[in-house]
C-alpha cells in the first residue's frame, strides 16, 4: 500500500513502450464502487474474489506492465499464475509508508492502529511477495523515476 505501484508502473510502461494496466482500476470499473466501499459493503472475502478474477483476466489479456493490489498475492492460484511472468516487488519500510500515505483510514485494512496493522500485513505478506518476485526494488527515499530505473536494471530490460 502506497509503495508507488501505479506511479512506477506507468513510468515503466512508458519507458518500455508498452501499455499499463492496474487490476485495482479494473475492479473499481467493474463494480462501479471504490475498493473501500466493496470492503465495507461486501467484506474482504468478496473483494478478494473480485481481485482474483481481475488478476486472472488481466494476465490473460494484457501484454504490458500490470500493477496488482497489495493483497493479490494472498491467493495461491494467483501466485501460481504469476510464476510465468517477470514480477517486481516494490518494498518500503513503515516509516516510508507513513511519509507517503499517512497510513490513513481510506485504506480499509489500516482503519485501526495503522502502523501496527501495516507491520502485521507486511510480516504476513513479505514472504509471498518475495516468493513470486523476479526482482525486489526498495523504494525508500527514491523518486518514482529512480525506482523505475532500478526495476529496469534489476530485470535487465532496455527502454523502448
C-alpha positions as a Markdown table, in Angstrom:
| # | Residue | x | y | z |
|---|---|---|---|---|
| 1 | Unk | 0.0 | 0.0 | 0.0 |
| 2 | Unk | 1.3 | 3.4 | -1.0 |
| 3 | Unk | 4.6 | 1.9 | -2.3 |
| 4 | Unk | 4.1 | 3.5 | -5.7 |
| 5 | Unk | 2.8 | 0.6 | -7.8 |
| 6 | Unk | 0.7 | 2.7 | -10.0 |
| 7 | Unk | 3.1 | 5.6 | -10.5 |
| 8 | Unk | 6.1 | 3.3 | -11.1 |
| 9 | Unk | 4.1 | 1.0 | -13.3 |
| 10 | Unk | 3.0 | 3.9 | -15.5 |
| 11 | Unk | 6.6 | 5.1 | -15.8 |
| 12 | Unk | 7.9 | 1.6 | -16.6 |
| 13 | Unk | 5.2 | 1.1 | -19.3 |
| 14 | Unk | 6.1 | 4.5 | -20.8 |
| 15 | Unk | 9.8 | 3.7 | -20.8 |
| 16 | Unk | 9.3 | 0.3 | -22.3 |
| 17 | Unk | 6.7 | 1.5 | -24.9 |
| 18 | Unk | 4.0 | -0.9 | -23.7 |
| 19 | Unk | 0.5 | -0.4 | -22.2 |
| 20 | Unk | -0.1 | -0.1 | -18.5 |
| 21 | Unk | -3.0 | -1.6 | -16.5 |
| 22 | Unk | -3.9 | -1.8 | -12.8 |
| 23 | Unk | -6.2 | -4.5 | -11.5 |
| 24 | Unk | -7.5 | -2.2 | -8.8 |
| 25 | Unk | -8.8 | 0.1 | -11.5 |
| 26 | Unk | -10.3 | -2.9 | -13.3 |
| 27 | Unk | -12.2 | -3.9 | -10.1 |
| 28 | Unk | -13.5 | -0.4 | -9.4 |
| 29 | Unk | -14.7 | -0.1 | -13.1 |
| 30 | Unk | -16.4 | -3.5 | -13.0 |
| 31 | Unk | -18.0 | -3.0 | -9.6 |
| 32 | Unk | -18.9 | 0.7 | -10.0 |
| 33 | Unk | -17.7 | 1.3 | -6.4 |
| 34 | Unk | -14.4 | 2.1 | -4.7 |
| 35 | Unk | -12.4 | -0.7 | -3.1 |
| 36 | Unk | -13.1 | 0.8 | 0.3 |
| 37 | Unk | -16.9 | 0.6 | -0.5 |
| 38 | Unk | -16.6 | -3.0 | -1.6 |
| 39 | Unk | -14.7 | -3.9 | 1.7 |
| 40 | Unk | -17.3 | -2.1 | 3.8 |
| 41 | Unk | -20.4 | -3.3 | 1.9 |
| 42 | Unk | -19.4 | -6.9 | 1.0 |
| 43 | Unk | -16.4 | -7.7 | 3.1 |
| 44 | Unk | -12.8 | -8.7 | 2.3 |
| 45 | Unk | -13.6 | -12.2 | 1.0 |
| 46 | Unk | -15.9 | -10.7 | -1.7 |
| 47 | Unk | -13.3 | -8.2 | -2.6 |
| 48 | Unk | -10.6 | -10.9 | -2.8 |
| 49 | Unk | -12.8 | -13.0 | -5.2 |
| 50 | Unk | -13.2 | -9.9 | -7.5 |
| 51 | Unk | -9.5 | -9.3 | -7.3 |
| 52 | Unk | -8.6 | -12.9 | -8.2 |
| 53 | Unk | -10.9 | -12.7 | -11.3 |
| 54 | Unk | -9.4 | -9.4 | -12.2 |
| 55 | Unk | -5.8 | -10.6 | -12.0 |
| 56 | Unk | -6.6 | -13.8 | -13.9 |
| 57 | Unk | -8.3 | -11.8 | -16.7 |
| 58 | Unk | -5.6 | -9.2 | -16.9 |
| 59 | Unk | -2.8 | -11.7 | -17.0 |
| 60 | Unk | -4.6 | -13.5 | -19.9 |
| 61 | Unk | -5.3 | -10.3 | -21.9 |
| 62 | Unk | -2.7 | -7.8 | -21.1 |
| 63 | Unk | 0.8 | -7.7 | -22.6 |
| 64 | Unk | 2.3 | -4.7 | -20.9 |
| 65 | Unk | 3.1 | -3.6 | -17.3 |
| 66 | Unk | 0.5 | -4.8 | -14.8 |
| 67 | Unk | 0.1 | -3.4 | -11.3 |
| 68 | Unk | -1.6 | -5.7 | -8.8 |
| 69 | Unk | -3.2 | -4.7 | -5.5 |
| 70 | Unk | -1.1 | -5.5 | -2.4 |
| 71 | Unk | -3.2 | -8.4 | -1.3 |
| 72 | Unk | -3.5 | -10.2 | -4.7 |
| 73 | Unk | -0.6 | -12.5 | -3.8 |
| 74 | Unk | -2.6 | -13.9 | -0.8 |
| 75 | Unk | -4.3 | -16.3 | -3.3 |
| 76 | Unk | -2.2 | -19.4 | -4.1 |
| 77 | Unk | -3.7 | -19.6 | -7.6 |
| 78 | Unk | -2.7 | -16.0 | -8.3 |
| 79 | Unk | 0.8 | -16.7 | -7.1 |
| 80 | Unk | 1.0 | -19.7 | -9.5 |
| 81 | Unk | -0.2 | -17.6 | -12.4 |
| 82 | Unk | 2.5 | -15.0 | -11.6 |
| 83 | Unk | 5.2 | -17.6 | -11.7 |
| 84 | Unk | 5.5 | -17.4 | -15.5 |
| 85 | Unk | 5.9 | -13.6 | -15.5 |
| 86 | Unk | 8.6 | -11.0 | -14.6 |
| 87 | Unk | 7.4 | -9.7 | -11.2 |
| 88 | Unk | 8.9 | -6.7 | -9.4 |
| 89 | Unk | 8.2 | -6.4 | -5.6 |
| 90 | Unk | 8.5 | -2.8 | -4.6 |
| 91 | Unk | 9.4 | -2.7 | -0.9 |
| 92 | Unk | 9.4 | 0.0 | 1.7 |
| 93 | Unk | 9.6 | 0.2 | 5.5 |
| 94 | Unk | 6.9 | 1.5 | 7.8 |
| 95 | Unk | 8.4 | 5.0 | 8.2 |
| 96 | Unk | 8.3 | 5.4 | 4.4 |
| 97 | Unk | 4.7 | 4.2 | 4.4 |
| 98 | Unk | 3.8 | 6.8 | 7.0 |
| 99 | Unk | 5.5 | 9.5 | 5.0 |
| 100 | Unk | 3.8 | 8.6 | 1.7 |
| 101 | Unk | 0.3 | 7.7 | 2.8 |
| 102 | Unk | -0.1 | 8.9 | 6.4 |
| 103 | Unk | -1.5 | 5.4 | 6.9 |
| 104 | Unk | -4.9 | 6.9 | 6.7 |
| 105 | Unk | -8.3 | 5.3 | 7.2 |
| 106 | Unk | -9.1 | 5.5 | 3.5 |
| 107 | Unk | -7.2 | 2.2 | 3.3 |
| 108 | Unk | -9.7 | -0.3 | 4.7 |
| 109 | Unk | -7.1 | -2.8 | 6.1 |
| 110 | Unk | -5.5 | 0.0 | 8.1 |
| 111 | Unk | -8.5 | 1.6 | 9.7 |
| 112 | Unk | -7.5 | 0.9 | 13.4 |
| 113 | Unk | -3.9 | 1.4 | 14.6 |
| 114 | Unk | -2.5 | 1.8 | 11.1 |
| 115 | Unk | 1.2 | 1.4 | 12.0 |
| 116 | Unk | 0.7 | -1.9 | 13.8 |
| 117 | Unk | -1.6 | -3.1 | 11.1 |
| 118 | Unk | 0.8 | -2.2 | 8.3 |
| 119 | Unk | 3.6 | -4.0 | 10.1 |
| 120 | Unk | 1.4 | -7.1 | 10.6 |
| 121 | Unk | 0.3 | -7.1 | 7.0 |
| 122 | Unk | 3.9 | -6.8 | 5.8 |
| 123 | Unk | 5.0 | -9.6 | 8.1 |
| 124 | Unk | 2.3 | -11.8 | 6.8 |
| 125 | Unk | 2.9 | -10.9 | 3.1 |
| 126 | Unk | 6.6 | -10.2 | 2.7 |
| 127 | Unk | 7.5 | -13.9 | 2.1 |
| 128 | Unk | 4.7 | -14.2 | -0.5 |
| 129 | Unk | 5.9 | -11.1 | -2.3 |
| 130 | Unk | 9.5 | -12.5 | -2.3 |
| 131 | Unk | 8.2 | -15.9 | -3.5 |
| 132 | Unk | 6.8 | -14.5 | -6.7 |
| 133 | Unk | 9.3 | -11.7 | -7.3 |
| 134 | Unk | 11.8 | -11.8 | -10.1 |
| 135 | Unk | 13.3 | -8.7 | -8.5 |
| 136 | Unk | 13.0 | -6.8 | -5.3 |
| 137 | Unk | 13.4 | -3.0 | -5.5 |
| 138 | Unk | 13.5 | -0.8 | -2.4 |
| 139 | Unk | 11.6 | 2.4 | -2.8 |
| 140 | Unk | 12.6 | 4.1 | 0.4 |
| 141 | Unk | 13.9 | 7.6 | -0.2 |
| 142 | Unk | 13.8 | 7.2 | -4.0 |
| 143 | Unk | 11.8 | 9.1 | -6.6 |
| 144 | Unk | 9.5 | 7.2 | -8.9 |
| 145 | Unk | 11.9 | 7.7 | -11.7 |
| 146 | Unk | 14.7 | 6.2 | -9.7 |
| 147 | Unk | 12.6 | 3.2 | -8.7 |
| 148 | Unk | 11.5 | 2.6 | -12.3 |
| 149 | Unk | 15.2 | 2.7 | -13.4 |
| 150 | Unk | 16.1 | 0.3 | -10.6 |
| 151 | Unk | 13.3 | -2.0 | -11.8 |
| 152 | Unk | 14.6 | -1.9 | -15.4 |
| 153 | Unk | 18.1 | -2.6 | -14.2 |
| 154 | Unk | 17.0 | -5.4 | -11.9 |
| 155 | Unk | 15.1 | -7.1 | -14.7 |
| 156 | Unk | 17.8 | -6.3 | -17.2 |
| 157 | Unk | 15.3 | -4.6 | -19.5 |
| 158 | Unk | 16.0 | -1.9 | -22.1 |
| 159 | Unk | 13.8 | 1.1 | -22.7 |
| 160 | Unk | 11.9 | 1.2 | -26.0 |
